[in-house]
Amino acid sequence: MQVPIMKQGPYLIATIQGEIVDEDFIHLRTKLVRMVSKNRSRGVVIDVSSLDTLDSFATRSLRDMAKMIELQGAETVIVGIQPDVALAMVRLGLFLKDIITMMDLEDGFSYLKKSQGKRISHD
């Protein structure tokens, strides 16, 4: 399944729609990293609200995406982790260490806008 990626000003939005397999995460990672560079994006929001599970590969893939995007000078926010998914992740010891998570797209964009303002004012 292809994950749609939309451009919204200086940000990219990747909305995962339904369950995806490991190869889809690899494709998403490659595509997002390239699009961040091509569009000179300042931030990425990855919406996982439609996922019923996040296994170890999916969690590691999200963490890797965020780190690769960070190395290009952009930030990543993961939004929409459902309560049952969060509970299962904690029970399985799966964490998105050092990755920003928010409730929804609105919160994710608010965070990126505030964060970008801080980064710009300190430069």
Secondary structure, 3 states (H helix, E strand, C coil): CCCCEEEECCEEEEECCCCCCHHHHHHHHHHHHHHHHHHCCCEEEEECCCCCCCCHHHHHHHHHHHHHHHHCCCEEEEECCCHHHHHHHHHHCCCCCCCEEECCHHHHHHHHHHHHHHHHHHC
